[in-house]
Amino acid sequence: MPADLFRGLFDTDMTSVIEPGDFVLCVASALVIGLILAGFYMYRNRYTKSFVATLALLPAVVCVVIMMVNGNVGTGVAVAGAFSLVRFRSVPGSAREIGAIFLAMGTGLIVGMGYLGYGFLCAIVLGLASAVYSRFDFGARKKNDCCKTLTITIPEDLDYTDVFEPILKEYAGSSELVQVRTTNMGSLYRLTYHLTLRSAGKEKEMIDKLRCRNGNLEISVSRQETAISEM
């Protein structure tokens, strides 16, 4: 019979079965919420097509899982264990991407429990808060905070201990040697500094003086790596 089509093979008379109409309503609501969250995330953020598509579908996926658990404690524990084993087969995400994923999962859980209104309210309020933070660059460094990553290549016979310190003290408020590595089959060293420039306008002048100390080998100055400020 069609009514039995949506019953589990192992259900009993004591098992509560979700009506097909309620199931479709919850999944449809979760899909709409996913689109709302994806729209908020795309506002003033860099993103990929695959990420926003996954973000739009994630609330519906979590919603379906929660509805299938439907009060079964044993199944719920198994699902929790399965979620803990999930690992995205891609490059590590930023703190903002991880937060968006958790928000999508949270709204999907709310809708899966049947609280459609709270699901929409959570998606709109938290999604809007995320968009406002992005709009006003909440947490961004000040414009006069010239944090840079300086990479200097030197020959292997150059003692790098204090050779660059006078120049860095002249042009940087603070500097720290964070990495030393060999390159070019060990014939060169590459030093990586984190520093805060006193004035961005004197960056070229600093590089010219550093070139006189490292034998005119490669020097690069870039924006400080985001891995330092991420979670």
C-alpha positions in Angstrom: 0.0 0.0 0.0 1.2 3.6 -0.7 0.9 4.4 3.1 3.4 1.6 3.9 5.9 2.9 1.3 7.3 5.4 3.8 7.5 3.1 6.8 10.8 1.4 7.8 11.2 -2.3 7.5 12.0 -2.5 11.2 9.4 -0.1 12.4 6.9 -1.2 15.1 3.5 0.1 16.1 5.3 2.1 18.8 7.5 3.9 16.2 6.3 7.4 15.1 6.5 7.8 11.4 7.0 11.2 9.7 4.2 12.0 7.3 5.4 12.5 3.7 3.9 16.0 3.6 5.8 17.1 6.7 9.0 15.5 5.3 8.7 17.5 2.1 7.9 20.7 4.0 10.9 20.4 6.2 13.3 19.6 3.3 11.9 22.4 1.2 12.4 24.8 4.1 15.9 23.6 4.6 16.7 24.1 0.9 15.4 27.7 1.1 17.4 28.3 4.2 20.5 27.0 2.4 20.0 29.4 -0.4 19.6 32.3 2.1 22.9 31.3 3.9 24.7 30.9 0.6 23.5 34.3 -0.5 24.7 35.9 2.7 28.1 34.2 2.4 28.6 35.3 -1.2 28.3 39.0 -0.1 31.8 40.5 -0.1 33.5 37.2 0.3 35.7 35.1 -2.0 34.1 31.8 -2.8 34.1 28.9 -5.2 31.1 27.4 -7.0 31.5 24.1 -5.3 31.6 25.6 -1.8 28.5 27.7 -2.1 26.6 24.8 -3.8 27.5 22.6 -0.9 26.6 25.3 1.6 23.2 25.6 0.0 22.5 21.8 0.2 24.0 21.2 3.6 21.0 22.3 5.8 18.8 19.9 3.8 21.2 17.0 4.2 21.4 17.5 8.0 17.6 18.0 8.1 17.0 14.6 6.5 19.5 12.9 8.8 17.9 14.4 11.9 14.4 13.5 10.8 15.5 9.9 10.1 17.0 9.6 13.6 13.6 10.7 14.9 14.2 10.2 18.6 16.1 6.9 18.3 19.0 7.3 20.8 21.0 4.4 19.3 20.8 5.8 15.8 21.6 9.3 17.0 24.8 8.1 18.6 25.7 6.3 15.4 25.1 9.4 13.3 27.1 11.5 15.7 30.0 9.1 15.3 29.7 9.1 11.5 29.7 13.0 11.4 32.9 13.0 13.6 34.6 10.9 10.9 33.7 13.2 8.0 36.7 15.0 6.5 36.5 17.4 3.6 38.9 16.1 0.9 40.2 19.6 0.0 42.6 22.3 1.2 41.9 23.5 4.8 39.2 26.0 5.0 39.4 29.5 6.6 37.7 30.3 9.9 34.9 32.0 8.0 34.2 29.0 5.8 34.2 26.7 8.8 31.8 29.0 10.6 29.5 29.0 7.6 29.5 25.2 7.5 28.6 25.0 11.2 25.8 27.6 10.7 24.4 25.5 7.8 24.5 22.3 9.9 22.9 24.1 12.9 20.0 25.4 10.8 19.5 22.0 9.2 19.4 20.4 12.7 16.8 22.9 13.8 14.6 22.4 10.8 15.0 18.6 11.1 13.6 18.8 14.6 10.5 20.5 13.2 11.1 24.1 14.3 10.8 25.7 10.9 10.3 29.2 12.2 13.3 29.1 14.4 15.3 27.7 11.5 14.5 30.6 9.2 15.0 33.1 12.1 18.4 31.6 12.9 19.5 31.7 9.2 18.4 35.3 8.7 19.7 36.8 11.9 23.1 35.0 11.9 23.5 35.3 8.1 22.7 39.0 8.3 25.2 39.4 11.2 27.9 37.7 9.1 27.2 40.0 6.2 27.3 43.1 8.4 30.7 42.0 9.8 32.0 41.5 6.3 30.6 44.9 5.2 32.4 46.8 7.9 35.5 44.7 7.9 35.1 43.6 11.5 38.4 42.4 13.0 40.5 43.8 10.1 43.9 45.3 10.8 44.2 49.1 10.7 45.4 50.6 7.5 48.5 51.9 9.1 49.4 48.5 10.5 51.9 47.5 7.8 52.3 43.8 8.7 54.5 42.1 6.1 56.3 38.8 5.4 59.8 39.4 4.2 61.7 36.6 2.5 65.5 37.0 1.9 67.7 34.6 -0.1 71.3 34.5 1.0 74.4 32.5 0.0 75.3 29.6 2.2 78.5 31.2 3.4 76.8 34.4 4.8 76.3 34.5 8.6 72.7 35.7 8.8 72.6 36.0 12.6 72.9 39.8 12.9 73.6 40.9 9.3 70.1 42.3 8.6 69.2 43.5 12.1 70.4 47.2 11.7 68.3 47.6 8.5 65.2 46.0 10.0 65.4 48.1 13.1 65.6 51.2 11.0 62.5 50.5 8.9 60.4 48.2 11.0 58.9 48.7 14.4 59.2 45.0 15.2 60.7 42.1 13.3 61.0 38.3 14.0 62.9 35.6 12.2 60.3 32.8 11.9 61.9 30.4 9.4 65.2 29.4 8.0 65.4 26.8 5.2 67.8 25.7 2.5 67.1 25.9 -1.2 68.8 25.2 -4.5 70.3 21.9 -3.3 71.6 23.5 -0.2 73.6 26.2 -1.9 71.3 29.0 -0.7 69.4 29.9 2.5 65.9 31.4 2.6 65.1 33.5 5.6 61.5 34.5 6.5 60.7 37.4 8.7 57.5 38.8 10.1 57.7 42.5 10.5 55.7 45.7 11.0 56.9 48.5 8.8 57.1 52.0 10.2 56.2 53.5 6.9 54.9 51.7 3.8 56.4 54.4 1.6 59.9 53.3 2.5 59.5 49.7 1.5 61.6 50.0 -1.6 64.3 51.9 0.2 64.6 49.0 2.7 64.7 46.4 0.0 67.6 48.3 -1.8 69.6 48.3 1.4 68.9 44.6 2.0 70.1 43.8 -1.6 73.5 45.2 -0.7 73.8 42.7 2.2 72.5 39.5 0.5 74.5 39.8 -2.8 71.6 41.0 -4.8 69.8 37.7 -4.6 66.0 37.3 -4.5 64.0 39.4 -1.9 60.3 39.4 -1.6 57.9 41.4 0.6 54.2 40.3 0.8 51.2 40.7 3.0 51.5 38.7 6.1 50.2 35.2 5.7 46.6 34.8 6.8 47.5 31.5 8.6 48.9 33.6 11.4 45.5 35.3 12.0 43.3 32.4 11.2 41.9 30.4 14.2 
